Amino acid sequence: MEKTAITPTRGQNYPEWYQQIIVAADLAENSAVRGCMVIKPWGYAIWELMQQDLDKRFKKTGHVNAYFPLLIPLSYLEKEAEHVDGFAKECAVVTHHRLVPDEVNVGLKPDGELDEPFVIRPTSETIIGESFSKWVKSYRDLPLLINQWANVMRWEMRTRLFLRTSEFLWQEGHTAHATKEEAVAETEQMLKVYAAFAEDVLAMPVIQGEKPCFERFPGAVNTYCIEAMMQDCKALQAGTSHFLGQNFAKASGIQYQNKNGELETAWTTSWGVSTRMIGGLIMTHSDDNGLVLPPRIAPQQFVIQPIYRNDEQRAQVLAYCQQLKQDLEAQVFAGNEIRVHIDDRDIQGGAKSWEWIKKGVPVRIEVGMRDIEKDAVMVARRDAVGSKQSTPRAELLTSAIALLTEIQDGLFSKALEFRNSKMREINSLVEFNEFFAGENNIDSGFAIAYAVDETGIEEFIKPLKVTARCMPLDNNDVAGVCIFTGKLASKKMVFAKAY
Amino acid sequence: MEKTAITPTRGQNYPEWYQQIIVAADLAENSAVRGCMVIKPWGYAIWELMQQDLDKRFKKTGHVNAYFPLLIPLSYLEKEAEHVDGFAKECAVVTHHRLVPDEVNVGLKPDGELDEPFVIRPTSETIIGESFSKWVKSYRDLPLLINQWANVMRWEMRTRLFLRTSEFLWQEGHTAHATKEEAVAETEQMLKVYAAFAEDVLAMPVIQGEKPCFERFPGAVNTYCIEAMMQDCKALQAGTSHFLGQNFAKASGIQYQNKNGELETAWTTSWGVSTRMIGGLIMTHSDDNGLVLPPRIAPQQFVIQPIYRNDEQRAQVLAYCQQLKQDLEAQVFAGNEIRVHIDDRDIQGGAKSWEWIKKGVPVRIEVGMRDIEKDAVMVARRDAVGSKQSTPRAELLTSAIALLTEIQDGLFSKALEFRNSKMREINSLVEFNEFFAGENNIDSGFAIAYAVDETGIEEFIKPLKVTARCMPLDNNDVAGVCIFTGKLASKKMVFAKAY
């Protein structure tokens, strides 16, 4: 059997493989704080690239950033009944505002009890709604298009790095509109922004769809989502966009005077993606040798490893590498300067190579004296571990962008092919039960079946540990018979085991 | 008397003027959450520019970003005795992790009491130290150069937007080094990075200095700071850089094996600037007509106001404006594309102009049909309200960068002259008491006097509501007689009333 850098392999133990990828690529670690993670520099650099790219897309669609308080008064949260029900069980609650010496135990204890407790924001609809109610007065103030980059907290009992943590980083868009149509259009637009980002930058194919009623965001009228398939065939919700109707606008009193001077209630939306996407990125592309990063989201796209035996050689090789770095950085890939790092640390070459392989860097380049003599370099692609090829320097430079593009597109195609091969149309409950019979999802995948958008159908799928992911937006216009109820269902639904 | 856009003026009521500037420029507002502010889009855009510029400087000096938990276990905070004393009185404490229906009062109450309470980070030395103790094993792992962009919380009783809020945004650098010398060099380097940023980007002159012992960060060996003078002659600490010695490294167990295989304790530093700097920016440059922004920190450097009477004119004027915008944006000022906004909102022209004046935009441009006929535009500079000048379009384009540079430099020179005019060498306690006799600082300023760096001298200055700001690093090598104790003091110290 071939030796792999990651133990166990995906096939041996997928959940453990996932944890080991994170360790091997040095992305994050658990902290002593229940369910909160430390995002390490390589993991955070990926998040920064996600932020930069998304932020541009948000601004291009007319949104501006702002910042709202971390703490939410209990009374705000209570304003929207479904909303508070949805989050009450997982709220970190601040009850005191100082510490005093504890006479009984050595140490400190909370003091200064607050009249009204605060919760650490699990999401900010209610606190942002409070501001919006002051900011919106006339139809001229609409649409109000705001985004916030922030940390949020949902007290989780079972946590997994990136996928489910008590604290996570995210962006939350919050918008207010004069009409229902505009708010729905905004909700759909942002879903498309997320889908384009996921596919074009993360090379992660997604299904755009609408959540069934029992999977909606607490307080929303409609929830749209993008769903990706991981390599264990489970679904990962990678982003959501909510049409909130007038529910939150009524709860917070977001009203405006229309052109005729009449008072109307606004329509609002919210939408978010989080550090969870890093989990999705990992599980879409990585292999048994470590993380695999699509070039557009790789903190370094090329890592150059100089090889030399003495100081004299070192000077010559490093000068060559620096020129190469400079020539690569002068080129623009997908709107940004190519990112190049020279790794001149004094560690053994093999260990060094494997470190960058495990970190998922798209292209490694080795430069030694013999290469320089030929004015060539050794090029190794992460998407084909083991293949290392001598390439004339000039050729590398002229083909660098094509190379990154090829890797980026290749990863997307591979992920798309995999997903499509694991999607099946299901026409009966018997077939459905068979499809999801195994303990793991790995032999099943996404089931596509007609199902009514009604509470009650969860009862058929819960025993199988399956969830209804969404009703796809594309190619889903023909009605059919619901496999659970026998009623006429207007849409097909995607079902899967999920993160 | 000349009518001003801001009431009251600086002379009439400086603290209230400050609040009104923030309202007029739409920068931020108080929230219903005690002491927490909402940073509105224009204020947040300034913060984003600060972040981008500082982040580049941090990365250029070898630092990488990471992210650590929001919550700190009480036991961590307790590890460093001075540190916990310094922050215990202002900590938001999380004691519960869910909400349940309150049978007595309608609503919810905290439930799920935690075994150990958490505090919301007031600063992250202790939680980051915990990670560092795991990350650092050998001298090869050093220096460890980390920065975090985050929100922090210090429960403040008296708050003022940007200057003192319970929650604020900041960056906190945390580094670990093998030797004391390297750690001290890092502390000094980051102080210089802050000073360069403050002066070059914010056009805010600062004094670099060392805090006297009684003003140090809790747990630090040395605290360095940059101190700026506001227009009411009060001091504002705009950034700090701490040499932490081995205090936190010992408390957290950050140890490494040196080249000889012996275990040694690391030396650490921390350094930070926050949204407080926006307060400093406001009070350095703004006037009685609103905010004044140095071009390098202005979210928009040019705002173009099209003027027309009908749809036909509108098409022509807008096309002209768009071309102008494009031509300006093609130019690079201080490393970034020039930022230009066309304001085509359907509101009255005078109101529109005043809005941008109050928001501090460096240059406003008006374009009407008569201007287009001459291929000229009306140019109005924020640093000279009232002066509006017809300028040939071609001339504006060739001089745009020079114009922004001139405004940037002019604001710095003006602020520097003001500060220097308000600094006085003080040679006796009598003179010192006289200097600070008034209720306001406005007739005094910064006093520079010999003083020993010893606890006890605060007692002389407290009754005057004066604080010791720092011992300047520059031109401060000659000893003299302490005006408080008569002892020989090795350094001069700056004293001022302060924010």
Contacts between the chains, C-beta under 8 A, distances in Angstrom:
chain1	res1	chain2	res2	distance
A	29	B	131	7.6
A	29	B	134	7.8
A	31	B	68	7.3
A	31	B	69	5.0
A	31	B	127	7.4
A	31	B	130	7.4
A	31	B	131	7.4
A	32	B	73	6.4
A	32	B	76	7.7
A	32	B	130	6.4
A	33	B	69	4.4
A	33	B	71	5.1
A	33	B	72	7.4
A	33	B	73	6.3
A	33	B	118	6.8
A	33	B	127	7.5
A	36	B	69	3.7
A	36	B	70	7.1
A	36	B	71	6.3
A	37	B	69	7.5
A	38	B	66	7.1
A	38	B	67	7.1
A	38	B	68	5.4
A	38	B	69	6.9
A	38	B	131	5.4
A	39	B	66	6.0
A	39	B	67	4.1
A	39	B	68	8.0
A	40	B	66	5.7
A	41	B	64	4.0
A	41	B	65	6.8
A	41	B	66	5.0
A	41	B	146	7.1
A	44	B	64	7.6
A	44	B	65	5.1
A	44	B	66	4.9
A	44	B	67	5.6
A	45	B	64	7.0
A	45	B	65	7.2
A	47	B	67	7.8
A	48	B	65	6.5
A	64	B	41	4.0
A	64	B	44	7.6
A	64	B	45	7.0
A	65	B	41	6.7
A	65	B	44	5.1
A	65	B	45	7.2
A	65	B	48	6.5
A	66	B	38	7.1
A	66	B	39	6.0
A	66	B	40	5.7
A	66	B	41	5.0
A	66	B	44	4.9
A	67	B	38	7.1
A	67	B	39	4.1
A	67	B	44	5.6
A	67	B	47	7.7
A	67	B	169	6.6
A	68	B	31	7.3
A	68	B	38	5.4
A	68	B	39	8.0
A	69	B	31	5.0
A	69	B	33	4.4
A	69	B	36	3.8
A	69	B	37	7.5
A	69	B	38	6.9
A	69	B	167	6.0
A	70	B	36	7.1
A	70	B	120	7.4
A	70	B	151	5.7
A	70	B	153	6.9
A	70	B	167	5.3
A	71	B	33	5.1
A	71	B	36	6.3
A	71	B	92	7.3
A	71	B	167	7.3
A	72	B	33	7.3
A	73	B	32	6.4
A	73	B	33	6.3
A	74	B	99	7.3
A	74	B	107	7.0
A	74	B	108	6.0
A	75	B	107	7.5
A	76	B	32	7.7
A	77	B	99	7.9
A	77	B	108	7.7
A	78	B	107	5.6
A	78	B	108	6.3
A	84	B	99	7.7
A	84	B	108	7.0
A	88	B	98	6.4
A	88	B	99	4.1
A	88	B	100	7.2
A	88	B	108	6.2
A	89	B	98	5.0
A	89	B	99	7.6
A	90	B	97	7.5
A	90	B	98	6.4
A	91	B	97	7.1
A	91	B	98	5.9
A	91	B	99	5.4
A	92	B	71	7.3
A	92	B	94	5.0
A	92	B	96	7.7
A	92	B	97	5.8
A	92	B	118	7.7
A	93	B	94	6.5
A	93	B	95	6.7
A	93	B	96	4.1
A	93	B	97	7.0
A	93	B	98	7.6
A	93	B	99	6.7
A	93	B	110	4.2
A	94	B	92	5.0
A	94	B	93	6.5
A	94	B	94	5.4
A	94	B	95	7.8
A	94	B	120	7.1
A	95	B	93	6.7
A	95	B	94	7.7
A	95	B	95	4.7
A	95	B	96	6.5
A	95	B	110	5.8
A	96	B	92	7.7
A	96	B	93	4.1
A	96	B	95	6.5
A	96	B	117	7.9
A	97	B	90	7.5
A	97	B	91	7.1
A	97	B	92	5.8
A	97	B	93	7.0
A	97	B	155	4.3
A	98	B	88	6.4
A	98	B	89	5.0
A	98	B	90	6.4
A	98	B	91	5.9
A	98	B	93	7.6
A	98	B	155	6.6
A	99	B	74	7.3
A	99	B	77	7.9
A	99	B	84	7.7
A	99	B	88	4.2
A	99	B	89	7.6
A	99	B	91	5.4
A	99	B	93	6.7
A	99	B	119	7.2
A	100	B	88	7.2
A	107	B	74	7.0
A	107	B	75	7.4
A	107	B	78	5.6
A	108	B	74	6.1
A	108	B	77	7.7
A	108	B	78	6.4
A	108	B	84	7.0
A	108	B	88	6.1
A	109	B	117	7.8
A	110	B	93	4.2
A	110	B	95	5.9
A	110	B	117	5.5
A	112	B	155	7.9
A	117	B	96	7.9
A	117	B	109	7.9
A	117	B	110	5.5
A	118	B	33	6.8
A	118	B	92	7.7
A	119	B	99	7.2
A	120	B	70	7.4
A	120	B	94	7.1
A	120	B	120	7.5
A	127	B	31	7.4
A	127	B	33	7.5
A	130	B	31	7.4
A	130	B	32	6.4
A	131	B	29	7.5
A	131	B	31	7.3
A	131	B	38	5.3
A	134	B	29	7.8
A	146	B	41	7.1
A	150	B	151	7.6
A	151	B	70	5.7
A	151	B	150	7.5
A	151	B	151	6.8
A	153	B	70	6.9
A	155	B	97	4.3
A	155	B	98	6.6
A	155	B	112	7.9
A	167	B	69	6.0
A	167	B	70	5.3
A	167	B	71	7.3
A	169	B	67	6.6
